[in-house]
Amino acid sequence: MTSSLADEPVEPSAEDDEPLTPGEYADHLDELGDAWEVVEEHHLEATYAFEDFASALAFTNDVGELAEAEWHHPDIHLSWGEVRIEMWSHDIDGLHRSDFVMAARMDRIYDEYGEA
């Protein structure tokens, strides 16, 4: 599933931004793939499945390149056949629209690998 969010720019949060509330992020969450969920109204989390370690590692590297290019870095947990990602805006200690844009872009990258 590729969301139109994936085509939007990743805009950093402003100093006076507050984390999104459930009502504010609900539509963004609906645009993401089924892998994503909001945990404790604080961060996004997704687990992507792969057929082997090499594919999971390649995906991790692709996500890392995206994170560096956008200067918005998720926590990435790599294991055999699986990559778990946690994403939130650390400077506001919660969710920002940019987190959902990044998640949509990760879904787009995952789509390139096909389903495991």
N, C-alpha and C positions, 0 to 999 in steps of 0.2 A: 504494500500500500504506500503510495507516495502522496504526501500532503502538499497543498499549496504553501504551507508554512515553509517547506524546504526551499522555496524560491525567494523567501524574504531575507533581508539582511540581518545579520546578528548584531544587534545594537546593545552595547554595554548598559548596565543599569546606571542611573544617575545617583548622585550622592543622597538625594532626598527621596528616592524610590522606596516603596514598601513592597514586601513580598506579595505576590498575587494571592487572593483569597480563593476558596473553592469555587465560588460563583464566577470569579474572573477567569480562572483557568479551565473550567469545565469544557468549553467549546474547543480550546486548544488540545486538550487531552483526547477529545473525540476525533480529532484529525490525525492522531498518531496511530501507528500500527498496534496490534493487540498485545505486543510484548511489553508495552509501557504501562506503568501504574504510578500514581502519586502515593508516596509513603509518608505517613504522619503529617500531611499537609506541608511538607518541607522540601522533599526532593523527588525527582523522577527516577525510576529504576526500571531496567529492562534486562531480560536475559535472551540472548540470541543463541540458537543451536547450530552446530556445524557437524559435518561428517567426520572431521579429523582435526588434529591439532594444527596442521599447516594452514588450513582454511581459517580457523579461529585466529591464528596469529596474523595472517594476512589482513583480516578484517580489523584486528586491533591496530595494526600499523596504519591502515587507511583512516580509521577514526582518529588516531594520533596526529596524522597529517592535517586532517580537518581542524582538530583542536588547536594546533599550532598556527594554522592559517588564520583562524578566527580569534585566537587568543582567548579561548573559552574552553577550559579543560575539565573533562569529566574524570571521575574515578573509574578505572577500568580493571576488571578482575578476569584474568585469562586462565582457563584450564582446558584440559583435553575436550575438544568438541563443544566448548561453551565460552561465551563472553558475557559477563554481567557488567552493566554500566549504571553508575549513579551520577546524576546531573542536578546541580543547583547553582545558584549565583551566590558565591561565598561572601561577597561584599555586602549583600543584604540578608544573608543567612536564610534564604528561601528561594521561591520560584519567581522567575522573571520570564517575560515573553521569549527572550533569547534562548532560554533553556528548551523551550518547546520547538523553536526553530532548529536548534542543534539536534534535538531528538529526531525531528522529521528528516533532517539530512542524514542521520545515522541509519534511519529506516531505508532511505534511498540507497545508501551504500550497501546495506544488507540485501536489498532486492537484487543487486548485481551478482550476488553469490548464489542466488536461488535458494530454495528451502532445503534444509538438511533432511 
